[in-house]
Amino acid sequence: MKDTIESLRFRITKRFGTKTVLKDFGLEVRGRQFITFLGPSGCGKSTALNILAGLIPATDGDVWIDGERIDHLPPEKRGFGMVFQNYALFPHMTVYSNIAFGLQLQRRPAAEIRERVGQMLDLVQLPGFEERYPSQLSGGQQQRIAIARALVLHPRLLLLDEPLSNLDAKLRIEMRAEIKRLHTNLGLTSIYVTHDQTEALSLSDWVVVMRDGILMQAGTAQEIHDQPRNVFVADFMGFRNFFPVQVASVGPEGVVEGTGNGMRIRGRTRHALGPGAAAVAAIRPDDVQVGEHLGGPNAFHGKVDIVEYLGRENEVILTLEAGPRLWVHTPERVVPGESVMVVFPPEKVIFLPPDGEGVSA
């Protein structure tokens, strides 16, 4: 493999007519990192990847690699590898020909092509598949061949556009581990696009959360998961339960109490929220406790509306006595119509600015 890049830096804007798809979207990436662009459909993450690949031009901005500006270069001059959502294999060509295609365009010697294709098939654990056609492969095998085709060119940057979205749940998990293995073993620099938070958290050194073409937050997987900066990121990271409140008091070490809808909620914050400020208290369904004899701060009565069995636990939707709905994941056995006590452990509750605030620069 070629030496990977040392740094990638870009700041780009993209407009299609009057619609702005990316708005001053910028990032600096260090070599050998696994970066994920995470966000809902239509947020601009695939557009950003295609601009980096050179497949579409930016409206404004620039892209730099190791101090060299490259946004004027055509795709084939950038030295990147790309893996697409739909695999994009040539159906009339064998596995060998698919993987060898880019090397043949580069007019590499036949012996070198045979050696490198063989190495790639070993790398993606599909030796002996040279003469098969894409229609004779499973979805996971096709995706491995698509990855091999990208890696055989020894790319200095690997770009992956939702490569697992067409696979079933079990195969997604297997291929996720395979991509991580290849990235680590080969010392790659990779940028990966997904709308799946589990994929992003499990794969990434650095997660970039996007909405409507704007960078909402960037950080390590743990930072994004545990310390979302705003309501949008918290919702995307599974907090699901949100309660608009007014800050009643702020104590040491970010301890906050807020009131709203007849509820008094205690939690923590990393934001400059003073008494009287509007805020949103948030907690994940997994962190809510359910039981008959619970009490203390953040204890509320509720009535069970819906129970869905998930195997190891139940997903419960209930209505709190104060009015709001609450989503809970619990191993406790409850039934619709039952009155229960729920507790939000204060260390699991975070206070955030109202939606639209707390966005990364």
C-alpha positions in Angstrom: 0.0 0.0 0.0 1.1 3.6 -0.6 1.7 5.8 2.4 -1.5 7.3 3.5 -2.1 11.0 3.7 -0.9 13.1 6.7 -3.8 15.6 6.6 -7.0 16.4 4.6 -8.5 19.9 5.0 -11.5 21.2 3.3 -14.3 23.9 3.6 -17.0 23.6 0.9 -20.4 25.0 -0.1 -22.6 23.4 -2.6 -25.8 24.8 -4.2 -28.1 23.1 -6.7 -30.0 26.1 -8.1 -31.4 28.0 -5.2 -31.0 25.1 -2.8 -28.0 25.0 -0.5 -27.0 21.4 0.1 -23.7 22.2 2.0 -23.2 25.4 3.8 -19.6 26.3 4.6 -18.9 22.6 5.6 -15.4 22.3 6.8 -13.2 19.8 8.6 -9.5 18.8 9.1 -8.7 15.1 9.1 -5.5 13.5 10.3 -3.9 10.6 8.4 -4.9 7.0 9.4 -8.2 8.2 11.0 -11.6 6.6 10.4 -14.0 9.5 9.9 -17.8 9.1 9.6 -20.2 11.6 8.2 -23.4 10.8 10.1 -26.9 12.2 9.5 -30.4 11.6 8.1 -31.1 11.3 4.4 -30.7 14.5 2.5 -28.4 16.2 5.0 -25.6 16.5 2.4 -23.2 13.8 3.6 -23.0 11.9 0.3 -22.7 15.2 -1.6 -19.7 16.1 0.5 -18.1 12.7 -0.2 -18.7 13.1 -3.9 -17.1 16.5 -3.9 -14.0 15.1 -2.1 -13.9 12.3 -4.7 -14.1 14.9 -7.5 -17.3 13.4 -8.9 -19.1 16.7 -8.5 -17.7 20.2 -8.2 -18.2 22.4 -5.1 -19.9 25.8 -5.7 -17.4 27.5 -3.3 -14.5 26.4 -1.2 -11.3 24.3 -1.5 -9.9 20.9 -0.7 -6.3 20.4 0.5 -4.2 17.2 1.0 -0.8 17.5 2.7 -0.6 21.2 1.9 -1.5 20.7 -1.8 -4.8 22.0 -3.2 -6.5 19.2 -5.1 -10.1 20.4 -5.8 -9.1 21.3 -9.4 -7.9 17.7 -10.1 -10.1 15.1 -11.9 -11.1 12.0 -9.9 -8.5 9.8 -11.4 -5.7 12.2 -10.4 -6.6 12.3 -6.8 -5.5 8.8 -5.8 -8.6 8.0 -3.9 -10.6 4.8 -3.7 -14.4 4.8 -3.6 -16.9 2.2 -2.5 -20.5 2.8 -3.5 -23.8 1.8 -1.8 -24.9 -0.3 -4.8 -21.5 -1.9 -5.3 -21.3 -0.7 -8.9 -19.7 -3.9 -10.1 -19.7 -4.6 -13.9 -22.2 -7.5 -14.2 -20.7 -8.8 -17.5 -17.2 -9.1 -16.0 -15.7 -11.7 -13.7 -14.5 -11.0 -10.2 -10.9 -10.9 -11.5 -11.8 -8.4 -14.3 -13.7 -6.2 -11.9 -10.9 -5.9 -9.4 -8.3 -5.6 -12.2 -10.2 -2.9 -14.1 -8.4 0.2 -12.6 -5.0 -1.4 -12.9 -5.6 -2.2 -16.6 -6.6 1.4 -17.2 -3.2 2.4 -15.6 -1.6 -0.1 -18.1 0.1 -2.1 -15.3 2.0 -5.2 -16.4 -0.1 -8.4 -16.5 2.1 -10.1 -13.9 1.7 -7.2 -11.5 -2.1 -7.2 -12.0 -2.3 -10.9 -11.3 -0.3 -10.5 -8.1 -2.2 -7.6 -6.8 -5.7 -9.1 -7.6 -4.6 -12.2 -5.8 -3.5 -10.2 -2.8 -6.8 -8.4 -2.7 -8.8 -11.6 -2.8 -6.8 -12.9 0.1 -7.3 -9.7 1.9 -11.1 -9.7 1.6 -11.1 -13.5 2.3 -12.4 -14.6 -1.1 -9.6 -16.5 -2.7 -10.6 -18.7 -5.6 -13.5 -16.5 -6.7 -11.7 -15.0 -9.7 -13.9 -16.6 -12.4 -17.3 -15.9 -10.8 -19.6 -13.2 -11.9 -21.3 -10.7 -9.6 -24.7 -12.5 -10.1 -23.1 -15.6 -8.6 -22.2 -13.8 -5.4 -24.1 -12.9 -2.2 -24.5 -9.2 -1.3 -21.7 -9.5 1.3 -19.4 -11.1 -1.2 -20.2 -8.4 -3.8 -19.4 -5.7 -1.3 -16.1 -7.4 -0.5 -15.2 -7.3 -4.2 -16.2 -3.7 -4.4 -13.8 -2.9 -1.5 -11.1 -5.0 -3.1 -11.5 -3.1 -6.4 -11.0 0.2 -4.4 -8.0 -1.1 -2.4 -6.1 -2.7 -5.3 -5.2 0.8 -6.5 -3.5 1.6 -3.2 -5.6 4.7 -2.5 -4.2 7.4 -0.2 -7.8 8.0 1.0 -10.7 5.5 1.0 -14.2 6.9 0.6 -17.2 4.7 1.5 -20.8 5.8 0.7 -23.3 3.9 2.8 -21.6 0.6 1.7 -23.7 -1.6 4.1 -27.2 -0.2 3.7 -28.3 -3.0 1.2 -27.2 -5.8 3.5 -29.3 -7.7 6.1 -28.7 -7.0 9.8 -26.4 -10.0 10.5 -24.3 -9.3 7.4 -24.0 -5.6 8.2 -22.4 -6.5 11.6 -20.0 -8.9 9.9 -19.0 -6.5 7.2 -18.7 -3.7 9.7 -16.0 -5.7 11.5 -14.4 -6.5 8.1 -14.1 -2.8 7.1 -12.6 -2.0 10.5 -10.1 -4.8 10.2 -9.0 -3.7 6.7 -8.7 0.0 7.8 -6.6 -0.9 10.8 -4.4 -3.5 9.2 -3.6 -1.4 6.2 -3.2 1.9 8.0 -5.8 3.6 5.8 -7.3 7.0 6.1 -11.1 6.4 5.5 -14.2 8.6 5.3 -17.4 6.7 5.7 -21.0 8.0 5.1 -23.9 6.5 7.1 -27.3 7.3 8.6 -26.8 4.5 11.2 -25.5 5.7 14.6 -24.4 2.2 15.6 -22.2 1.9 12.5 -20.7 5.4 13.2 -20.0 4.7 16.9 -18.5 1.2 16.3 -16.2 2.2 13.4 -15.1 5.7 13.9 -12.2 7.6 15.4 -14.1 10.8 14.6 -17.8 11.3 14.0 -19.2 14.3 12.1 -22.9 14.8 12.7 -24.7 16.8 9.9 -28.1 18.3 9.3 -29.3 20.3 6.3 -25.7 20.7 5.0 -24.4 22.1 8.4 -21.9 20.5 10.7 -23.8 20.1 14.0 -21.0 18.5 16.0 -17.7 16.7 15.5 -15.8 14.7 18.0 -14.8 11.2 19.1 -17.5 8.5 19.2 -17.6 8.7 23.0 -18.0 12.5 23.0 -20.8 12.4 20.5 -22.6 9.7 22.4 -22.1 11.0 25.9 -21.9 14.8 25.4 -24.2 15.9 22.6 -24.1 19.6 22.2 -27.6 20.2 21.0 -31.0 18.6 20.8 -30.6 17.3 17.2 -27.4 15.4 18.0 -28.9 14.1 21.3 -31.9 12.8 19.4 -29.7 11.2 16.8 -27.7 9.5 19.6 -30.8 8.0 21.1 -31.9 10.3 23.9 -35.5 10.3 22.6 -37.1 11.7 25.8 -37.0 15.6 25.8 -38.7 17.9 28.2 -38.7 21.7 27.7 -37.9 23.4 31.0 -36.8 26.7 32.5 -33.6 26.5 34.6 -34.5 27.0 38.2 -31.0 26.7 39.7 -27.4 25.9 38.8 -25.1 24.3 41.2 -21.4 23.3 41.3 -20.0 20.9 38.6 -22.8 21.6 36.2 -25.7 20.3 38.3 -28.9 21.9 37.1 -32.6 21.8 38.2 -35.3 22.8 35.7 -39.1 23.1 35.9 -41.7 22.6 33.2 -45.1 20.9 32.7 -45.4 20.5 36.5 -42.1 18.5 36.7 -38.9 19.4 38.5 -36.0 17.6 36.9 -32.4 17.4 38.1 -29.5 16.7 35.8 -26.2 18.1 34.5 -25.0 20.4 31.7 -21.9 21.5 29.9 -23.5 24.6 28.7 -23.7 28.1 30.2 -27.3 27.9 31.3 -28.2 30.5 34.0 -31.3 30.6 36.2 -34.4 31.6 34.1 -32.9 30.3 30.8 -34.9 28.1 28.5 -33.5 24.6 28.2 -34.3 21.0 27.3 -33.8 18.1 29.7 -33.0 14.8 27.9 -32.7 11.1 28.9 -32.3 7.9 27.0 -35.0 5.2 27.2 -32.3 2.8 28.5 -31.5 5.0 31.5 -35.0 5.4 32.9 -35.7 3.1 35.9 -39.1 1.5 36.5 -40.3 0.0 39.7 -42.9 0.1 42.5 -40.7 1.3 45.4 -38.5 3.9 43.7 -38.2 7.4 45.0 -35.8 10.4 45.4 -35.1 13.1 42.8 -36.7 12.8 39.3 -39.3 10.3 40.5 -42.6 10.5 38.6 -45.8 8.5 38.3 -47.0 7.3 34.9 -49.5 5.0 33.2 -48.4 2.4 30.7 -49.8 2.8 27.2 -47.9 0.3 25.0 -45.5 -2.5 25.6 -43.4 -4.1 22.9 -41.3 -7.2 23.6 -37.8 -6.9 22.3 -36.3 -10.1 23.7 -34.1 -9.2 26.6 -36.2 -6.1 27.5 -39.5 -4.4 26.7 -39.9 -1.1 25.0 -42.6 0.8 27.0 -44.4 3.9 26.1 -46.2 5.6 29.0 -47.8 8.8 29.8 -46.5 10.7 32.8 -48.9 12.1 35.4 -47.7 15.5 34.5 -48.7 14.9 30.8 -45.6 14.2 28.7 -45.0 10.8 27.0 -42.0 8.8 28.0 -40.1 6.0 26.1 -38.5 3.4 28.3 -36.4 0.2 27.8 -36.8 -2.0 30.8 -36.5 -5.7 31.7 -39.4 -5.2 34.1 -42.7 -6.8 33.2 -45.5 -4.3 32.9 -48.8 -4.3 31.1 -50.9 -1.6 29.3 -53.0 0.3 31.8 -50.7 -0.3 34.7 -49.6 2.6 36.9 -45.9 2.6 37.5 -43.2 4.8 39.2 -40.3 5.9 37.0 -37.0 7.6 38.0 -34.6 9.6 35.9 -31.2 9.1 37.6 -29.8 12.7 37.7 -26.4 11.6 36.4 -28.1 10.3 33.3 -30.1 13.5 32.5 -28.5 16.2 30.4 -29.6 19.8 30.0 -29.2 21.3 26.5 -29.9 24.6 24.9 -33.2 24.8 22.9 -33.2 23.3 19.4 -31.2 25.5 17.0 -28.6 26.5 19.5 -25.4 24.7 20.5 -24.3 24.1 16.9 -20.6 23.6 16.2 -18.9 26.5 14.3 
